[in-house]
Amino acid sequence: MAGKSVNFIRAIARATVVCACIFATFSAFADTTGGPATATVRQLLASIGKLRTTTESDQRNKLVASIDNSLAIDSLSRQALGAQWSKLDPAERARFVSLVKKLLETIAYPNAAQFFSGFTVNFLGEETRNPDHIVKTTVSRPEGGAVSIDYVLQKIDGRWVVVDVILDRQSLATTTTSQIQATLRSGSYPDLVRQLEERLAQASKPAKP
């Protein structure tokens, strides 16, 4: 079981990086139109873009908070745990959501900001599929090639937040949920949390000179 847990942690690390990379900094924005959900996606992209060049601690914290607020981290965490969520008390739920958020902040956001700095995003429009708003985009590099990325947003507590990202027709929320559910079936919830915390601790260590 330990081997499966380690493999899962690696998969989650990759998934969080991919998820945030999709929200990464892009070099140009074609189109200035769009609805309220589009405005949220634009703000998300702008915050990630600034994160790459911002070194001042308070400013970076503000950018990270802005990115967090653009993502439905609570509902995504609940969806990923499935039936396990109902077995947790409020403190345990808060602990898991906090852990997911810290993994994103520590691993995914910085990697995304660095790796995707040369992309161009084209906004293709915003569709309404109640209760979802889908912001359709493509991303490309100057040398050619494009990938379609759709941001799925819902209005939660009075604000638009990203609840899923569809990358070439593949749902990242569904993929992450499948990975977590597979791990829970082969192990236990405490094992999952312990392994995620170990991954976070490792990522938080200062880089060796």
N, C-alpha and C positions, 0 to 999 in steps of 0.2 A: 504494500500500500504506500510506503514511503516514496517509492519510485514514481508511482502515479501522481502523488501529491506534488512532487518536485516538477514533473512534466506539466502539471496543470498550472503551477505558479508561473512557469516560463510562458505558457500559452496566454495566461492572463496579462503578463507583462507585455507581450507582443500585442495583445488585443487593445490594451489601454493606450499603447503608443500609437497603434494604427488609428484608433478612434480619435485621439487628439490630433494626430497628423492631418486628418481630414479637415480639422478646424484650423489648420496652420496658416502661417503668414503667406500671402500671395503678392506678387509684384505688381499686378494691375487689376482693375475692376472694370469690366465692360458692362455698361448699363447702369443707370442711376435710378431706375424705377423699382417698384415692388411694394407689397403690403407690409403690415405690421410684423409678420413673421420674418420677412426679408430683412427688415431693419435689425432684428435680433441677430440674425446670422452675420450681417455686416459688422455689427459691433463685436461679435465673437471673433471674427477674423482679424479685425483691427487690434483687439487686445492681444491676441497671440502674436501678431506681427511686432507690436511694441515690446513684447516680452523678450524678444531676441536681442534687442539693443539696450534694454534698460538694466542698469546695474545698481541703482539706488534702492535700498531695501524697502522703504515705505512705498515707493512707486510700484515695485514688483509685487508687493503684497496686494495693492489695489488692483493691479491687472489680473492677478490670480483670482481674487475675489470676484471680479467681473466675469471671468471665464466660468468659474463655478456657478454663478448665478444664471448663466445662459444655458446650463445643462440641467436636465431633470435627474440629478444624481440620486435623490431619494427614491423616486419611482423606478428608476433603472435598477437600483440595488434590490428593491422589493421584488421586481419582476425576475431578476436573476436567481434569487433564492427560492422562489416559488412557494411550495407548501411549508418549507422550512421557516419562512418569515413568520407565519402564524404561531410557530412554536417558541418564538423569542419574546422576551419581555421588552418593555420600552428601552431599558438601558442597553440590552444586547443589540437591539435594532440600531440604536444611535451609534453604538460602537462599530457596527459593520459599515454603516453609511460613512462614518468618519474615516474608516480604514480605506474604503474605496476612493474617497475624495483625496486622501493623502497620497495614495498611489498615483492618481492622476496628476496631482500637483508636483510630485517629486520626480516621476519618471516620464509621464506622457507629454505634459505641456512643454517642458524644456526641449525634449528631443524633437517634438513637432516644430517648434519655432526655428530650430537650427536646420533641420533636414529639408524642410519644404520652402525655404526662403526664395527659391527661384521660380515658383509656379505662378501661372496666371489663371484667375478665375473668371468665368463668364456666367453672369446671372441670366437664366433663361425664362424666368417667370415664377409666379407663385400660384399654386392650385389649392382649392379648398375641397377637402373630403371630410366633412364633419365627423369627429371634432378636430381632425388634423388639418394643418396647413403644410403643404409640401413646397419647399423652396428648391427649385431645380437649377443645377449648375453643371458646368463642365470645368475641368482643370487641365492645364497643358503646360508643357515646357516650350521654350523658344525653338528648340530643335525639332519639335513636332510631336504628335501623339496626344490624345485627349482621353480622359476618363470621366464618365458621368457620375455625379454625386448628388443625391437628393437628401435634403435635411427635413426630417419630419418633426414638426413642432405642435405643441398643444398649449392652450392657455390654462395655466395652473396658478391659483391664488392671484389672479389678476394680471399675470405677466406671461409672455410667450417664452417657452423653454424648449430646447431640443430634446426629444424623447427617443429618437433613433436616427441613424444615418444609413442610407442605402447606397452602397458602393458597387456599381455595376450589378445591380439587382440583388445584392447580398446584404441582408440586414445584420448590422454589427450587434445590435441588441439581442437578436435571436441567437447569433453565434456565441456571444459571451454567456447567455443563459444556458445554452446547451453544454458548454464546457463546465460551468459550475454545477449543473444538475448531474452530469456524469461523475464528477468528483464526489459529490454528496452520496451518490449511490454506491460508490466503491469505498468510501471512508466515513468520516463523521464531520459534523459542523465544527467542533472544537479544533480538529485537525486542520480544516480549511483556514480558519482564522489564524491559527498559530503559524502556518506556512506563509500566509499573506503578510503577517507581521514581521516574520523573518526576512521576507523579500524587501519589505519597506526599510527595515533596519539596515540591510546591506546596501540599498540604494542611497540611504541617507549618510553613509560614511563619507568623510572628506576624501577627495581624490588624492592619491599619493603623488608627491612631487616628482 
